[in-house]
Amino acid sequence: MDKQVVAIKKKISKLTEQLLYIQQECLHENVVGEMKGDTGNWCQQDDSYWISADCQDCGKHLHIDSKKERDLYRKYSMSGMIK
Ligand SMILES: [Zn+2]
């Protein structure tokens, strides 16, 4: 592989690592997003609700499922940050 390419790849992985670290540490308290849902299924148990949002601080995309992450879902849905 080209030397320059190797150097770029090294930088990318280092930066990706740094970004992941920031995103892990972030509390995602400044998000913009919306409530989504898949309803009207034949079986009502298949209906699902989730929040799709992006953290304005760390840039992470958040997908919060109402069933899997109940507390978090409630917190965000009442935060006023979600449309
Ligand atoms: Zn965040």
PDB file of the backbone (N, CA, C, O) and the ligand in Angstrom, with CONECT records:
HET     ZN  A 101       1
ATOM      1  N   MET A   1       0.834  -1.198   0.000  1.00  0.00           N
ATOM      2  CA  MET A   1       0.000   0.000   0.000  1.00  0.00           C
ATOM      3  C   MET A   1       0.874   1.255   0.000  1.00  0.00           C
ATOM      4  O   MET A   1       1.968   1.274   0.565  1.00  0.00           O
ATOM      5  N   ASP A   2       0.371   2.277  -0.636  1.00  0.00           N
ATOM      6  CA  ASP A   2       1.069   3.562  -0.693  1.00  0.00           C
ATOM      7  C   ASP A   2       1.305   4.116   0.714  1.00  0.00           C
ATOM      8  O   ASP A   2       0.441   4.026   1.586  1.00  0.00           O
ATOM      9  N   LYS A   3       2.496   4.690   0.914  1.00  0.00           N
ATOM     10  CA  LYS A   3       2.863   5.221   2.235  1.00  0.00           C
ATOM     11  C   LYS A   3       1.872   6.259   2.734  1.00  0.00           C
ATOM     12  O   LYS A   3       1.481   6.283   3.901  1.00  0.00           O
ATOM     13  N   GLN A   4       1.485   7.113   1.799  1.00  0.00           N
ATOM     14  CA  GLN A   4       0.559   8.189   2.155  1.00  0.00           C
ATOM     15  C   GLN A   4      -0.789   7.609   2.610  1.00  0.00           C
ATOM     16  O   GLN A   4      -1.404   8.092   3.560  1.00  0.00           O
ATOM     17  N   VAL A   5      -1.223   6.571   1.910  1.00  0.00           N
ATOM     18  CA  VAL A   5      -2.492   5.921   2.242  1.00  0.00           C
ATOM     19  C   VAL A   5      -2.408   5.302   3.636  1.00  0.00           C
ATOM     20  O   VAL A   5      -3.338   5.409   4.434  1.00  0.00           O
ATOM     21  N   VAL A   6      -1.284   4.657   3.910  1.00  0.00           N
ATOM     22  CA  VAL A   6      -1.090   4.050   5.224  1.00  0.00           C
ATOM     23  C   VAL A   6      -1.166   5.118   6.312  1.00  0.00           C
ATOM     24  O   VAL A   6      -1.799   4.925   7.350  1.00  0.00           O
ATOM     25  N   ALA A   7      -0.505   6.252   6.051  1.00  0.00           N
ATOM     26  CA  ALA A   7      -0.499   7.340   7.027  1.00  0.00           C
ATOM     27  C   ALA A   7      -1.904   7.890   7.240  1.00  0.00           C
ATOM     28  O   ALA A   7      -2.302   8.169   8.371  1.00  0.00           O
ATOM     29  N   ILE A   8      -2.652   8.044   6.153  1.00  0.00           N
ATOM     30  CA  ILE A   8      -4.025   8.564   6.253  1.00  0.00           C
ATOM     31  C   ILE A   8      -4.895   7.589   7.046  1.00  0.00           C
ATOM     32  O   ILE A   8      -5.675   7.989   7.910  1.00  0.00           O
ATOM     33  N   LYS A   9      -4.743   6.298   6.732  1.00  0.00           N
ATOM     34  CA  LYS A   9      -5.547   5.288   7.435  1.00  0.00           C
ATOM     35  C   LYS A   9      -5.257   5.293   8.926  1.00  0.00           C
ATOM     36  O   LYS A   9      -6.157   5.145   9.753  1.00  0.00           O
ATOM     37  N   LYS A  10      -3.998   5.463   9.248  1.00  0.00           N
ATOM     38  CA  LYS A  10      -3.604   5.523  10.655  1.00  0.00           C
ATOM     39  C   LYS A  10      -4.288   6.694  11.340  1.00  0.00           C
ATOM     40  O   LYS A  10      -4.827   6.561  12.439  1.00  0.00           O
ATOM     41  N   LYS A  11      -4.258   7.844  10.672  1.00  0.00           N
ATOM     42  CA  LYS A  11      -4.884   9.049  11.228  1.00  0.00           C
ATOM     43  C   LYS A  11      -6.381   8.846  11.398  1.00  0.00           C
ATOM     44  O   LYS A  11      -6.955   9.219  12.422  1.00  0.00           O
ATOM     45  N   ILE A  12      -7.006   8.257  10.394  1.00  0.00           N
ATOM     46  CA  ILE A  12      -8.460   8.035  10.460  1.00  0.00           C
ATOM     47  C   ILE A  12      -8.803   7.155  11.651  1.00  0.00           C
ATOM     48  O   ILE A  12      -9.740   7.451  12.393  1.00  0.00           O
ATOM     49  N   SER A  13      -8.050   6.071  11.841  1.00  0.00           N
ATOM     50  CA  SER A  13      -8.408   5.181  12.938  1.00  0.00           C
ATOM     51  C   SER A  13      -8.167   5.840  14.287  1.00  0.00           C
ATOM     52  O   SER A  13      -8.889   5.588  15.251  1.00  0.00           O
ATOM     53  N   LYS A  14      -7.147   6.684  14.346  1.00  0.00           N
ATOM     54  CA  LYS A  14      -6.882   7.399  15.590  1.00  0.00           C
ATOM     55  C   LYS A  14      -8.001   8.404  15.873  1.00  0.00           C
ATOM     56  O   LYS A  14      -8.467   8.527  17.006  1.00  0.00           O
ATOM     57  N   LEU A  15      -8.419   9.109  14.845  1.00  0.00           N
ATOM     58  CA  LEU A  15      -9.492  10.099  15.000  1.00  0.00           C
ATOM     59  C   LEU A  15     -10.828   9.421  15.315  1.00  0.00           C
ATOM     60  O   LEU A  15     -11.619   9.922  16.114  1.00  0.00           O
ATOM     61  N   THR A  16     -11.062   8.284  14.680  1.00  0.00           N
ATOM     62  CA  THR A  16     -12.290   7.534  14.938  1.00  0.00           C
ATOM     63  C   THR A  16     -12.338   7.101  16.398  1.00  0.00           C
ATOM     64  O   THR A  16     -13.380   7.161  17.051  1.00  0.00           O
ATOM     65  N   GLU A  17     -11.187   6.665  16.888  1.00  0.00           N
ATOM     66  CA  GLU A  17     -11.071   6.260  18.286  1.00  0.00           C
ATOM     67  C   GLU A  17     -11.411   7.432  19.211  1.00  0.00           C
ATOM     68  O   GLU A  17     -12.157   7.284  20.179  1.00  0.00           O
ATOM     69  N   GLN A  18     -10.850   8.592  18.891  1.00  0.00           N
ATOM     70  CA  GLN A  18     -11.107   9.793  19.695  1.00  0.00           C
ATOM     71  C   GLN A  18     -12.585  10.167  19.667  1.00  0.00           C
ATOM     72  O   GLN A  18     -13.165  10.535  20.688  1.00  0.00           O
ATOM     73  N   LEU A  19     -13.182  10.067  18.486  1.00  0.00           N
ATOM     74  CA  LEU A  19     -14.594  10.400  18.337  1.00  0.00           C
ATOM     75  C   LEU A  19     -15.461   9.437  19.158  1.00  0.00           C
ATOM     76  O   LEU A  19     -16.382   9.859  19.858  1.00  0.00           O
ATOM     77  N   LEU A  20     -15.157   8.152  19.063  1.00  0.00           N
ATOM     78  CA  LEU A  20     -15.911   7.152  19.816  1.00  0.00           C
ATOM     79  C   LEU A  20     -15.808   7.413  21.308  1.00  0.00           C
ATOM     80  O   LEU A  20     -16.778   7.251  22.048  1.00  0.00           O
ATOM     81  N   TYR A  21     -14.626   7.819  21.740  1.00  0.00           N
ATOM     82  CA  TYR A  21     -14.416   8.106  23.148  1.00  0.00           C
ATOM     83  C   TYR A  21     -15.300   9.280  23.579  1.00  0.00           C
ATOM     84  O   TYR A  21     -15.969   9.221  24.611  1.00  0.00           O
ATOM     85  N   ILE A  22     -15.294  10.332  22.784  1.00  0.00           N
ATOM     86  CA  ILE A  22     -16.116  11.515  23.087  1.00  0.00           C
ATOM     87  C   ILE A  22     -17.600  11.125  23.125  1.00  0.00           C
ATOM     88  O   ILE A  22     -18.342  11.552  24.010  1.00  0.00           O
ATOM     89  N   GLN A  23     -18.014  10.313  22.156  1.00  0.00           N
ATOM     90  CA  GLN A  23     -19.414   9.904  22.085  1.00  0.00           C
ATOM     91  C   GLN A  23     -19.814   9.014  23.258  1.00  0.00           C
ATOM     92  O   GLN A  23     -20.959   9.033  23.710  1.00  0.00           O
ATOM     93  N   GLN A  24     -18.840   8.228  23.744  1.00  0.00           N
ATOM     94  CA  GLN A  24     -19.117   7.357  24.889  1.00  0.00           C
ATOM     95  C   GLN A  24     -19.276   8.172  26.165  1.00  0.00           C
ATOM     96  O   GLN A  24     -20.110   7.870  27.018  1.00  0.00           O
ATOM     97  N   GLU A  25     -18.460   9.205  26.274  1.00  0.00           N
ATOM     98  CA  GLU A  25     -18.470  10.037  27.477  1.00  0.00           C
ATOM     99  C   GLU A  25     -19.650  11.010  27.481  1.00  0.00           C
ATOM    100  O   GLU A  25     -20.094  11.447  28.543  1.00  0.00           O
ATOM    101  N   CYS A  26     -20.148  11.342  26.310  1.00  0.00           N
ATOM    102  CA  CYS A  26     -21.205  12.341  26.175  1.00  0.00           C
ATOM    103  C   CYS A  26     -22.509  11.855  26.799  1.00  0.00           C
ATOM    104  O   CYS A  26     -22.859  10.678  26.704  1.00  0.00           O
ATOM    105  N   LEU A  27     -23.215  12.775  27.437  1.00  0.00           N
ATOM    106  CA  LEU A  27     -24.497  12.421  28.058  1.00  0.00           C
ATOM    107  C   LEU A  27     -25.669  12.649  27.100  1.00  0.00           C
ATOM    108  O   LEU A  27     -26.822  12.386  27.441  1.00  0.00           O
ATOM    109  N   HIS A  28     -25.362  13.132  25.919  1.00  0.00           N
ATOM    110  CA  HIS A  28     -26.368  13.389  24.874  1.00  0.00           C
ATOM    111  C   HIS A  28     -27.535  14.199  25.439  1.00  0.00           C
ATOM    112  O   HIS A  28     -28.692  13.782  25.370  1.00  0.00           O
ATOM    113  N   GLU A  29     -27.213  15.333  25.983  1.00  0.00           N
ATOM    114  CA  GLU A  29     -28.259  16.162  26.583  1.00  0.00           C
ATOM    115  C   GLU A  29     -28.724  17.287  25.680  1.00  0.00           C
ATOM    116  O   GLU A  29     -29.591  18.079  26.049  1.00  0.00           O
ATOM    117  N   ASN A  30     -28.145  17.350  24.504  1.00  0.00           N
ATOM    118  CA  ASN A  30     -28.507  18.388  23.557  1.00  0.00           C
ATOM    119  C   ASN A  30     -28.796  17.703  22.220  1.00  0.00           C
ATOM    120  O   ASN A  30     -27.947  17.658  21.329  1.00  0.00           O
ATOM    121  N   VAL A  31     -29.999  17.177  22.106  1.00  0.00           N
ATOM    122  CA  VAL A  31     -30.328  16.409  20.908  1.00  0.00           C
ATOM    123  C   VAL A  31     -31.489  17.027  20.128  1.00  0.00           C
ATOM    124  O   VAL A  31     -32.323  17.747  20.675  1.00  0.00           O
ATOM    125  N   VAL A  32     -31.508  16.722  18.853  1.00  0.00           N
ATOM    126  CA  VAL A  32     -32.601  17.140  17.993  1.00  0.00           C
ATOM    127  C   VAL A  32     -33.102  15.877  17.310  1.00  0.00           C
ATOM    128  O   VAL A  32     -32.329  15.125  16.716  1.00  0.00           O
ATOM    129  N   GLY A  33     -34.405  15.658  17.405  1.00  0.00           N
ATOM    130  CA  GLY A  33     -34.893  14.452  16.782  1.00  0.00           C
ATOM    131  C   GLY A  33     -36.398  14.366  16.773  1.00  0.00           C
ATOM    132  O   GLY A  33     -37.092  15.324  17.112  1.00  0.00           O
ATOM    133  N   GLU A  34     -36.895  13.210  16.383  1.00  0.00           N
ATOM    134  CA  GLU A  34     -38.344  13.045  16.334  1.00  0.00           C
ATOM    135  C   GLU A  34     -38.784  11.664  16.776  1.00  0.00           C
ATOM    136  O   GLU A  34     -38.025  10.695  16.769  1.00  0.00           O
ATOM    137  N   MET A  35     -40.058  11.626  17.163  1.00  0.00           N
ATOM    138  CA  MET A  35     -40.662  10.373  17.578  1.00  0.00           C
ATOM    139  C   MET A  35     -41.074   9.643  16.299  1.00  0.00           C
ATOM    140  O   MET A  35     -41.614  10.236  15.365  1.00  0.00           O
ATOM    141  N   LYS A  36     -40.807   8.363  16.291  1.00  0.00           N
ATOM    142  CA  LYS A  36     -41.215   7.582  15.123  1.00  0.00           C
ATOM    143  C   LYS A  36     -42.012   6.389  15.595  1.00  0.00           C
ATOM    144  O   LYS A  36     -41.949   6.003  16.762  1.00  0.00           O
ATOM    145  N   GLY A  37     -42.751   5.818  14.693  1.00  0.00           N
ATOM    146  CA  GLY A  37     -43.527   4.661  15.088  1.00  0.00           C
ATOM    147  C   GLY A  37     -43.914   3.813  13.903  1.00  0.00           C
ATOM    148  O   GLY A  37     -44.018   4.283  12.770  1.00  0.00           O
ATOM    149  N   ASP A  38     -44.119   2.576  14.196  1.00  0.00           N
ATOM    150  CA  ASP A  38     -44.579   1.632  13.198  1.00  0.00           C
ATOM    151  C   ASP A  38     -45.824   0.997  13.809  1.00  0.00           C
ATOM    152  O   ASP A  38     -45.742   0.081  14.627  1.00  0.00           O
ATOM    153  N   THR A  39     -46.966   1.505  13.391  1.00  0.00           N
ATOM    154  CA  THR A  39     -48.205   1.024  14.012  1.00  0.00           C
ATOM    155  C   THR A  39     -49.143   0.424  12.973  1.00  0.00           C
ATOM    156  O   THR A  39     -48.890   0.468  11.769  1.00  0.00           O
ATOM    157  N   GLY A  40     -50.227  -0.135  13.480  1.00  0.00           N
ATOM    158  CA  GLY A  40     -51.221  -0.715  12.586  1.00  0.00           C
ATOM    159  C   GLY A  40     -50.840  -2.091  12.088  1.00  0.00           C
ATOM    160  O   GLY A  40     -51.349  -2.568  11.074  1.00  0.00           O
ATOM    161  N   ASN A  41     -49.941  -2.720  12.818  1.00  0.00           N
ATOM    162  CA  ASN A  41     -49.568  -4.085  12.428  1.00  0.00           C
ATOM    163  C   ASN A  41     -50.702  -5.054  12.739  1.00  0.00           C
ATOM    164  O   ASN A  41     -51.549  -4.784  13.589  1.00  0.00           O
ATOM    165  N   TRP A  42     -50.706  -6.163  12.056  1.00  0.00           N
ATOM    166  CA  TRP A  42     -51.721  -7.180  12.263  1.00  0.00           C
ATOM    167  C   TRP A  42     -51.750  -7.577  13.736  1.00  0.00           C
ATOM    168  O   TRP A  42     -52.807  -7.659  14.362  1.00  0.00           O
ATOM    169  N   CYS A  43     -50.587  -7.814  14.251  1.00  0.00           N
ATOM    170  CA  CYS A  43     -50.456  -8.146  15.657  1.00  0.00           C
ATOM    171  C   CYS A  43     -49.979  -6.883  16.365  1.00  0.00           C
ATOM    172  O   CYS A  43     -48.915  -6.349  16.051  1.00  0.00           O
ATOM    173  N   GLN A  44     -50.779  -6.406  17.329  1.00  0.00           N
ATOM    174  CA  GLN A  44     -50.459  -5.142  17.982  1.00  0.00           C
ATOM    175  C   GLN A  44     -49.115  -5.172  18.705  1.00  0.00           C
ATOM    176  O   GLN A  44     -48.471  -4.141  18.898  1.00  0.00           O
ATOM    177  N   GLN A  45     -48.712  -6.364  19.096  1.00  0.00           N
ATOM    178  CA  GLN A  45     -47.416  -6.496  19.778  1.00  0.00           C
ATOM    179  C   GLN A  45     -46.251  -6.154  18.859  1.00  0.00           C
ATOM    180  O   GLN A  45     -45.140  -5.875  19.310  1.00  0.00           O
ATOM    181  N   ASP A  46     -46.532  -6.184  17.571  1.00  0.00           N
ATOM    182  CA  ASP A  46     -45.469  -5.855  16.612  1.00  0.00           C
ATOM    183  C   ASP A  46     -45.317  -4.349  16.425  1.00  0.00           C
ATOM    184  O   ASP A  46     -44.339  -3.887  15.836  1.00  0.00           O
ATOM    185  N   ASP A  47     -46.283  -3.588  16.927  1.00  0.00           N
ATOM    186  CA  ASP A  47     -46.182  -2.132  16.830  1.00  0.00           C
ATOM    187  C   ASP A  47     -44.977  -1.672  17.636  1.00  0.00           C
ATOM    188  O   ASP A  47     -44.700  -2.180  18.722  1.00  0.00           O
ATOM    189  N   SER A  48     -44.279  -0.710  17.082  1.00  0.00           N
ATOM    190  CA  SER A  48     -43.124  -0.230  17.833  1.00  0.00           C
ATOM    191  C   SER A  48     -43.001   1.287  17.733  1.00  0.00           C
ATOM    192  O   SER A  48     -43.465   1.916  16.782  1.00  0.00           O
ATOM    193  N   TYR A  49     -42.366   1.839  18.740  1.00  0.00           N
ATOM    194  CA  TYR A  49     -42.159   3.279  18.806  1.00  0.00           C
ATOM    195  C   TYR A  49     -40.697   3.519  19.143  1.00  0.00           C
ATOM    196  O   TYR A  49     -40.099   2.802  19.944  1.00  0.00           O
ATOM    197  N   TRP A  50     -40.146   4.524  18.526  1.00  0.00           N
ATOM    198  CA  TRP A  50     -38.763   4.831  18.843  1.00  0.00           C
ATOM    199  C   TRP A  50     -38.477   6.313  18.598  1.00  0.00           C
ATOM    200  O   TRP A  50     -39.267   7.030  17.985  1.00  0.00           O
ATOM    201  N   ILE A  51     -37.362   6.725  19.082  1.00  0.00           N
ATOM    202  CA  ILE A  51     -36.920   8.093  18.881  1.00  0.00           C
ATOM    203  C   ILE A  51     -35.678   8.050  18.005  1.00  0.00           C
ATOM    204  O   ILE A  51     -34.740   7.292  18.251  1.00  0.00           O
ATOM    205  N   SER A  52     -35.702   8.878  16.988  1.00  0.00           N
ATOM    206  CA  SER A  52     -34.548   8.979  16.114  1.00  0.00           C
ATOM    207  C   SER A  52     -33.997  10.385  16.312  1.00  0.00           C
ATOM    208  O   SER A  52     -34.669  11.369  16.004  1.00  0.00           O
ATOM    209  N   ALA A  53     -32.791  10.477  16.820  1.00  0.00           N
ATOM    210  CA  ALA A  53     -32.248  11.795  17.136  1.00  0.00           C
ATOM    211  C   ALA A  53     -30.748  11.864  16.895  1.00  0.00           C
ATOM    212  O   ALA A  53     -30.052  10.852  16.802  1.00  0.00           O
ATOM    213  N   ASP A  54     -30.284  13.100  16.798  1.00  0.00           N
ATOM    214  CA  ASP A  54     -28.847  13.321  16.651  1.00  0.00           C
ATOM    215  C   ASP A  54     -28.371  14.227  17.775  1.00  0.00           C
ATOM    216  O   ASP A  54     -28.961  15.272  18.046  1.00  0.00           O
ATOM    217  N   CYS A  55     -27.302  13.810  18.416  1.00  0.00           N
ATOM    218  CA  CYS A  55     -26.742  14.610  19.491  1.00  0.00           C
ATOM    219  C   CYS A  55     -25.979  15.780  18.878  1.00  0.00           C
ATOM    220  O   CYS A  55     -25.119  15.605  18.014  1.00  0.00           O
ATOM    221  N   GLN A  56     -26.322  16.980  19.352  1.00  0.00           N
ATOM    222  CA  GLN A  56     -25.691  18.181  18.806  1.00  0.00           C
ATOM    223  C   GLN A  56     -24.297  18.397  19.387  1.00  0.00           C
ATOM    224  O   GLN A  56     -23.513  19.183  18.855  1.00  0.00           O
ATOM    225  N   ASP A  57     -23.992  17.704  20.470  1.00  0.00           N
ATOM    226  CA  ASP A  57     -22.682  17.867  21.097  1.00  0.00           C
ATOM    227  C   ASP A  57     -21.635  16.946  20.492  1.00  0.00           C
ATOM    228  O   ASP A  57     -20.533  17.377  20.152  1.00  0.00           O
ATOM    229  N   CYS A  58     -21.993  15.667  20.363  1.00  0.00           N
ATOM    230  CA  CYS A  58     -20.969  14.713  19.911  1.00  0.00           C
ATOM    231  C   CYS A  58     -21.220  14.166  18.511  1.00  0.00           C
ATOM    232  O   CYS A  58     -20.389  13.445  17.959  1.00  0.00           O
ATOM    233  N   GLY A  59     -22.383  14.516  17.935  1.00  0.00           N
ATOM    234  CA  GLY A  59     -22.658  14.075  16.577  1.00  0.00           C
ATOM    235  C   GLY A  59     -23.162  12.654  16.438  1.00  0.00           C
ATOM    236  O   GLY A  59     -23.334  12.154  15.326  1.00  0.00           O
ATOM    237  N   LYS A  60     -23.400  12.002  17.570  1.00  0.00           N
ATOM    238  CA  LYS A  60     -23.849  10.616  17.498  1.00  0.00           C
ATOM    239  C   LYS A  60     -25.332  10.527  17.127  1.00  0.00           C
ATOM    240  O   LYS A  60     -26.151  11.331  17.571  1.00  0.00           O
ATOM    241  N   HIS A  61     -25.647   9.536  16.308  1.00  0.00           N
ATOM    242  CA  HIS A  61     -27.045   9.288  15.976  1.00  0.00           C
ATOM    243  C   HIS A  61     -27.615   8.341  17.015  1.00  0.00           C
ATOM    244  O   HIS A  61     -27.030   7.301  17.316  1.00  0.00           O
ATOM    245  N   LEU A  62     -28.765   8.716  17.557  1.00  0.00           N
ATOM    246  CA  LEU A  62     -29.376   7.898  18.603  1.00  0.00           C
ATOM    247  C   LEU A  62     -30.660   7.260  18.093  1.00  0.00           C
ATOM    248  O   LEU A  62     -31.501   7.911  17.473  1.00  0.00           O
ATOM    249  N   HIS A  63     -30.780   6.000  18.365  1.00  0.00           N
ATOM    250  CA  HIS A  63     -32.002   5.263  18.053  1.00  0.00           C
ATOM    251  C   HIS A  63     -32.456   4.660  19.369  1.00  0.00           C
ATOM    252  O   HIS A  63     -31.853   3.713  19.873  1.00  0.00           O
ATOM    253  N   ILE A  64     -33.529   5.221  19.923  1.00  0.00           N
ATOM    254  CA  ILE A  64     -33.962   4.768  21.242  1.00  0.00           C
ATOM    255  C   ILE A  64     -35.306   4.053  21.133  1.00  0.00           C
ATOM    256  O   ILE A  64     -36.337   4.669  20.861  1.00  0.00           O
ATOM    257  N   ASP A  65     -35.269   2.774  21.346  1.00  0.00           N
ATOM    258  CA  ASP A  65     -36.458   1.937  21.239  1.00  0.00           C
ATOM    259  C   ASP A  65     -37.286   2.025  22.523  1.00  0.00           C
ATOM    260  O   ASP A  65     -36.749   1.907  23.625  1.00  0.00           O
ATOM    261  N   SER A  66     -38.590   2.231  22.374  1.00  0.00           N
ATOM    262  CA  SER A  66     -39.449   2.404  23.555  1.00  0.00           C
ATOM    263  C   SER A  66     -39.527   1.143  24.412  1.00  0.00           C
ATOM    264  O   SER A  66     -39.767   1.225  25.617  1.00  0.00           O
ATOM    265  N   LYS A  67     -39.330  -0.006  23.805  1.00  0.00           N
ATOM    266  CA  LYS A  67     -39.407  -1.254  24.580  1.00  0.00           C
ATOM    267  C   LYS A  67     -38.064  -1.624  25.197  1.00  0.00           C
ATOM    268  O   LYS A  67     -37.991  -2.030  26.357  1.00  0.00           O
ATOM    269  N   LYS A  68     -37.015  -1.480  24.415  1.00  0.00           N
ATOM    270  CA  LYS A  68     -35.692  -1.897  24.900  1.00  0.00           C
ATOM    271  C   LYS A  68     -35.078  -0.904  25.860  1.00  0.00           C
ATOM    272  O   LYS A  68     -34.345  -1.285  26.773  1.00  0.00           O
ATOM    273  N   GLU A  69     -35.380   0.393  25.655  1.00  0.00           N
ATOM    274  CA  GLU A  69     -34.782   1.416  26.515  1.00  0.00           C
ATOM    275  C   GLU A  69     -35.858   2.335  27.073  1.00  0.00           C
ATOM    276  O   GLU A  69     -35.892   3.534  26.797  1.00  0.00           O
ATOM    277  N   ARG A  70     -36.723   1.740  27.855  1.00  0.00           N
ATOM    278  CA  ARG A  70     -37.897   2.438  28.389  1.00  0.00           C
ATOM    279  C   ARG A  70     -37.601   3.760  29.090  1.00  0.00           C
ATOM    280  O   ARG A  70     -38.200   4.786  28.767  1.00  0.00           O
ATOM    281  N   ASP A  71     -36.674   3.732  30.054  1.00  0.00           N
ATOM    282  CA  ASP A  71     -36.383   4.927  30.843  1.00  0.00           C
ATOM    283  C   ASP A  71     -35.819   6.044  29.982  1.00  0.00           C
ATOM    284  O   ASP A  71     -36.201   7.209  30.100  1.00  0.00           O
ATOM    285  N   LEU A  72     -34.904   5.653  29.119  1.00  0.00           N
ATOM    286  CA  LEU A  72     -34.278   6.625  28.227  1.00  0.00           C
ATOM    287  C   LEU A  72     -35.322   7.212  27.269  1.00  0.00           C
ATOM    288  O   LEU A  72     -35.339   8.413  27.002  1.00  0.00           O
ATOM    289  N   TYR A  73     -36.173   6.347  26.772  1.00  0.00           N
ATOM    290  CA  TYR A  73     -37.227   6.762  25.848  1.00  0.00           C
ATOM    291  C   TYR A  73     -38.137   7.783  26.533  1.00  0.00           C
ATOM    292  O   TYR A  73     -38.493   8.809  25.954  1.00  0.00           O
ATOM    293  N   ARG A  74     -38.501   7.477  27.775  1.00  0.00           N
ATOM    294  CA  ARG A  74     -39.373   8.374  28.535  1.00  0.00           C
ATOM    295  C   ARG A  74     -38.677   9.722  28.773  1.00  0.00           C
ATOM    296  O   ARG A  74     -39.260  10.792  28.602  1.00  0.00           O
ATOM    297  N   LYS A  75     -37.419   9.619  29.172  1.00  0.00           N
ATOM    298  CA  LYS A  75     -36.649  10.833  29.460  1.00  0.00           C
ATOM    299  C   LYS A  75     -36.612  11.760  28.241  1.00  0.00           C
ATOM    300  O   LYS A  75     -36.865  12.960  28.351  1.00  0.00           O
ATOM    301  N   TYR A  76     -36.295  11.189  27.088  1.00  0.00           N
ATOM    302  CA  TYR A  76     -36.193  12.012  25.888  1.00  0.00           C
ATOM    303  C   TYR A  76     -37.556  12.489  25.396  1.00  0.00           C
ATOM    304  O   TYR A  76     -37.688  13.619  24.926  1.00  0.00           O
ATOM    305  N   SER A  77     -38.572  11.627  25.505  1.00  0.00           N
ATOM    306  CA  SER A  77     -39.872  12.033  24.987  1.00  0.00           C
ATOM    307  C   SER A  77     -40.461  13.179  25.811  1.00  0.00           C
ATOM    308  O   SER A  77     -41.299  13.928  25.309  1.00  0.00           O
ATOM    309  N   MET A  78     -40.034  13.325  27.067  1.00  0.00           N
ATOM    310  CA  MET A  78     -40.538  14.408  27.900  1.00  0.00           C
ATOM    311  C   MET A  78     -39.575  15.597  27.969  1.00  0.00           C
ATOM    312  O   MET A  78     -39.842  16.579  28.661  1.00  0.00           O
ATOM    313  N   SER A  79     -38.473  15.503  27.260  1.00  0.00           N
ATOM    314  CA  SER A  79     -37.438  16.543  27.356  1.00  0.00           C
ATOM    315  C   SER A  79     -37.785  17.816  26.584  1.00  0.00           C
ATOM    316  O   SER A  79     -37.224  18.882  26.838  1.00  0.00           O
ATOM    317  N   GLY A  80     -38.716  17.688  25.639  1.00  0.00           N
ATOM    318  CA  GLY A  80     -39.041  18.842  24.819  1.00  0.00           C
ATOM    319  C   GLY A  80     -38.080  19.025  23.646  1.00  0.00           C
ATOM    320  O   GLY A  80     -38.232  19.950  22.848  1.00  0.00           O
ATOM    321  N   MET A  81     -37.103  18.146  23.548  1.00  0.00           N
ATOM    322  CA  MET A  81     -36.132  18.249  22.454  1.00  0.00           C
ATOM    323  C   MET A  81     -36.566  17.418  21.249  1.00  0.00           C
ATOM    324  O   MET A  81     -36.016  17.537  20.154  1.00  0.00           O
ATOM    325  N   ILE A  82     -37.571  16.572  21.484  1.00  0.00           N
ATOM    326  CA  ILE A  82     -38.030  15.670  20.426  1.00  0.00           C
ATOM    327  C   ILE A  82     -39.373  16.142  19.900  1.00  0.00           C
ATOM    328  O   ILE A  82     -40.296  16.406  20.671  1.00  0.00           O
ATOM    329  N   LYS A  83     -39.478  16.246  18.585  1.00  0.00           N
ATOM    330  CA  LYS A  83     -40.727  16.726  17.981  1.00  0.00           C
ATOM    331  C   LYS A  83     -41.801  15.644  17.986  1.00  0.00           C
ATOM    332  O   LYS A  83     -42.914  15.877  17.516  1.00  0.00           O
TER     333      LYS A  83
HETATM  334 ZN    ZN A 101     -23.790  13.140  22.569  1.00  0.00          ZN2+
END
